[in-house]
Amino acid sequence: MARWKSVAILGVGLIGGSIGLALRKRGLSDEIVGIGHRQVTLDSALAVQAVSTATTDLAAGVADAEIVIVCTPVLQIVPLVQQIASCCRPDTLITDAGSTKAGLADRLGRILAPSTRYVGSHPLAGSDKSGVGFADADLFQDRVVVVAGSSRNSRTDVEAVTEFWQALGARCVEMTPDDHDRAVAITSHLPHVVASLLAGLTPVEHRSLVAGGWLDTTRIAAADEELWAQILLENRDHLLPLIESYREQLEELTKALQRGDRTALTAQLRIGKQRRNAVAS
């Protein structure tokens, strides 16, 4: 199994903290450096042993790192990767955990030196909770991580990033950045929109009546709204057509209800049931 002398994690919240705990639990790194701009967050990461050292100085934090993982909101990733590349070792491998990939790959491809070892990735793991206090050493166990290499990446670097996530227990899937964004628009981003709108539509006076269906459907709406606003805007080119398709499906269901058409309504519900059961099985 791969092992690293020093791993740096930029952003030690839920994902970054879970990476640190996973590295520590599996004995995969001699040093786990947490980097952030708030000392209180770094102190929390140290307290739960998600990192072995911590600093607010980015240059110092990545100076000896063999691999750096950027676990920040998506709009911060490009400038941070650029800054890391300017002060890390020439052979340092850089990846991120951002929920969108195409825009990042495009912008970074235009500003990074060809020799910079950056490969995008996205762990499909997380929670509606946030913060290192909810970090879990087994968060990535048997979960999918998309490794989104681009044309600028060498095969060696793509395999190195894959090896990193696999060492944490993940199952890796390779996709192009654009294919990744198209896929997660329907599997992650549209569901978040639906969950948030449903939660927002529910009157406060009915909260005592919510049960499993409402709680299951709206769970992800509890996630950080600023983080998700960034994700939705970053992937709007793929998300907007899906919202239109969803609107059309709602219109069909509305018309079936208006007509009292049980056959049409049942057929539409059956498709959803079949797709859901196919995933659950």
C-alpha positions in Angstrom: 0.0 0.0 0.0 1.1 3.5 -0.8 2.5 5.6 2.0 3.6 9.3 2.3 6.0 11.1 4.5 4.0 14.3 4.5 0.5 15.1 3.4 -1.0 18.6 3.5 -4.7 19.2 3.7 -5.9 22.7 2.9 -9.3 23.1 4.6 -9.9 20.8 7.6 -13.6 20.7 7.7 -15.7 17.5 7.2 -13.9 16.3 4.1 -10.4 17.5 5.0 -10.8 16.3 8.5 -12.0 12.9 7.4 -9.0 12.6 5.0 -6.7 13.3 8.0 -8.4 10.8 10.2 -8.4 8.1 7.5 -4.6 8.7 6.9 -3.9 8.4 10.6 -6.1 5.3 11.2 -4.4 3.5 8.3 -0.9 4.7 9.2 -0.5 6.1 5.7 1.5 9.3 6.5 4.2 10.3 9.0 3.0 13.9 9.0 -0.5 15.3 8.3 -0.4 19.1 8.0 -3.6 21.0 8.4 -3.7 24.4 6.7 -6.4 27.0 7.1 -7.0 30.7 7.8 -8.9 30.3 11.1 -6.8 29.2 14.0 -9.9 28.0 15.9 -10.7 25.5 13.1 -7.1 24.3 13.1 -7.2 23.9 16.9 -10.3 21.7 16.5 -8.6 19.6 13.9 -5.6 19.1 16.2 -7.9 18.3 19.1 -9.6 15.4 17.3 -6.3 14.3 15.8 -7.3 14.8 12.2 -3.9 16.5 11.7 -0.6 16.2 13.4 0.5 19.8 12.8 -1.4 22.9 11.7 -0.6 26.3 10.3 -2.2 29.4 8.8 0.9 29.8 6.6 0.2 28.1 3.3 3.7 28.2 2.0 5.1 26.6 5.2 2.3 24.0 5.2 3.0 22.7 1.7 6.8 23.1 1.7 7.6 19.4 2.4 4.3 17.8 1.3 4.3 15.0 -1.2 0.6 15.4 -1.8 -1.7 18.4 -1.1 -5.5 18.1 -1.1 -7.5 21.2 -1.4 -10.8 20.8 0.5 -12.4 24.3 0.2 -15.4 25.8 -1.5 -15.2 25.5 -5.3 -14.6 29.2 -5.9 -11.5 29.2 -3.7 -9.8 26.2 -5.4 -8.3 27.9 -8.5 -6.4 30.7 -6.7 -5.4 28.3 -3.9 -4.0 25.7 -6.3 -2.2 28.4 -8.2 -0.7 29.6 -4.9 0.3 26.1 -3.8 2.0 25.5 -7.1 4.1 28.5 -6.7 5.6 27.4 -3.3 5.5 23.6 -3.1 8.2 21.2 -4.3 8.3 20.6 -8.0 7.3 17.0 -7.6 4.4 17.6 -5.2 1.1 16.1 -6.3 -1.9 18.4 -6.0 -5.6 17.4 -6.0 -8.9 18.8 -4.7 -12.2 17.6 -3.4 -14.4 20.0 -5.3 -17.9 19.1 -6.4 -17.4 20.6 -9.9 -14.5 19.8 -12.2 -14.8 21.3 -15.8 -14.5 25.0 -14.9 -11.6 24.3 -12.5 -9.8 22.2 -15.1 -10.2 24.9 -17.8 -9.1 27.8 -15.6 -6.2 25.9 -14.1 -5.1 24.6 -17.4 -4.6 28.1 -18.6 -2.6 29.3 -15.6 -0.6 26.4 -14.3 2.8 25.5 -15.7 2.8 22.2 -17.7 5.1 20.7 -15.1 2.6 21.3 -12.2 1.2 17.9 -11.0 -2.5 18.9 -10.5 -5.3 16.3 -11.1 -8.9 17.1 -10.0 -10.9 14.6 -8.0 -14.3 14.5 -6.2 -15.2 12.1 -3.4 -18.9 11.3 -3.5 -19.1 11.2 0.2 -20.1 13.8 2.8 -23.0 14.9 4.9 -25.4 17.7 5.5 -23.3 18.4 8.5 -20.2 20.5 8.3 -17.0 21.0 10.3 -14.2 18.8 11.5 -16.3 17.7 14.5 -18.3 15.5 12.2 -15.2 14.1 10.4 -15.1 10.3 10.1 -12.0 8.1 9.4 -14.2 5.7 7.4 -16.1 8.3 5.4 -14.5 7.2 2.1 -14.7 3.4 2.8 -16.4 1.8 -0.3 -17.5 5.2 -1.5 -16.9 6.4 -5.1 -14.3 9.0 -5.8 -14.2 10.5 -9.3 -10.7 11.2 -10.6 -11.2 13.8 -13.3 -8.0 13.9 -15.2 -7.7 16.3 -18.2 -5.5 16.3 -21.3 -2.7 18.1 -19.5 -2.3 15.2 -17.0 0.1 12.4 -17.3 -1.0 8.8 -16.8 1.4 8.6 -13.9 -0.3 11.5 -12.0 -3.8 10.2 -12.6 -2.8 6.9 -11.2 -1.1 8.5 -8.2 -4.2 10.4 -7.3 -6.3 7.2 -7.7 -3.9 5.4 -5.5 -4.3 8.0 -2.8 -8.0 7.7 -2.6 -7.9 3.9 -2.8 -5.6 3.9 0.2 -8.4 5.6 2.1 -10.8 2.9 1.2 -12.5 4.5 -1.8 -13.5 3.0 -5.2 -12.2 5.3 -7.9 -13.9 6.0 -11.3 -12.1 8.0 -14.0 -14.1 10.6 -15.9 -13.4 13.6 -17.9 -14.2 16.9 -16.1 -17.1 17.6 -18.4 -18.6 14.1 -18.1 -18.3 14.4 -14.3 -20.2 17.7 -14.2 -22.9 16.4 -16.5 -23.4 13.3 -14.3 -23.4 15.0 -10.9 -25.9 17.6 -12.2 -28.6 15.0 -12.1 -27.3 12.7 -9.3 -26.4 15.5 -6.8 -27.1 19.1 -7.9 -30.7 18.8 -9.1 -31.6 16.7 -6.0 -30.2 19.5 -3.8 -32.3 22.1 -5.6 -35.5 19.9 -5.2 -34.8 19.2 -1.5 -34.1 22.9 -0.7 -37.2 24.1 -2.5 -39.4 21.5 -0.8 -38.0 22.4 2.6 -38.6 26.1 1.9 -42.1 25.5 0.7 -43.1 23.7 3.9 -44.9 26.1 6.4 -43.3 26.4 9.8 -46.7 25.6 11.5 -46.6 22.1 9.9 -43.2 21.1 11.3 -44.8 18.9 14.0 -46.3 16.8 11.2 -43.1 16.0 9.3 -42.1 12.3 9.3 -39.7 10.0 7.4 -40.6 11.0 3.9 -40.1 14.7 4.4 -37.0 14.2 6.5 -35.4 11.8 4.0 -36.2 14.0 1.0 -35.0 17.3 2.6 -32.0 16.0 4.5 -29.5 17.5 2.1 -31.2 20.9 2.3 -29.5 21.4 5.7 -26.1 21.7 4.1 -24.2 25.0 3.9 -26.2 27.3 1.6 -23.2 29.5 0.5 -21.2 26.4 -0.4 -24.1 25.1 -2.5 -24.8 28.4 -4.2 -21.2 28.2 -5.5 -21.6 24.7 -6.7 -24.9 25.3 -8.5 -23.6 28.4 -10.2 -20.4 26.6 -11.2 -22.4 23.8 -12.9 -25.3 25.8 -14.2 -24.7 24.9 -17.9 -25.5 21.3 -17.1 -28.1 22.0 -14.4 -30.4 24.4 -16.2 -31.5 21.9 -18.9 -32.2 19.4 -16.1 -34.3 21.9 -14.2 -36.3 22.4 -17.4 -36.8 18.7 -17.9 -37.9 18.4 -14.2 -40.4 21.3 -14.8 -41.8 19.3 -17.8 -42.2 16.2 -15.7 -44.0 18.2 -13.1 -46.3 19.6 -15.8 -47.1 16.1 -17.0 -47.9 15.1 -13.4 -50.0 18.2 -12.9 -52.1 17.5 -16.0 -52.6 13.9 -15.0 -53.9 15.1 -11.6 -56.2 17.7 -13.2 -57.7 15.0 -15.5 -58.0 12.5 -12.7 -55.9 10.2 -15.0 -54.8 7.4 -12.7 -53.2 5.4 -15.5 -50.9 8.3 -16.5 -50.1 9.1 -12.9 -49.3 5.5 -12.1 -47.1 5.1 -15.1 -45.1 8.2 -14.1 -44.7 7.0 -10.6 -43.7 3.5 -11.7 -40.8 4.9 -13.7 -39.5 6.6 -10.6 -40.0 3.5 -8.5 -38.1 1.3 -11.0 -35.1 3.7 -11.2 -35.0 4.0 -7.4 -35.2 0.2 -6.9 -32.5 -0.4 -9.5 -30.1 1.8 -7.5 -31.1 0.4 -4.1 -30.6 -3.2 -5.1 
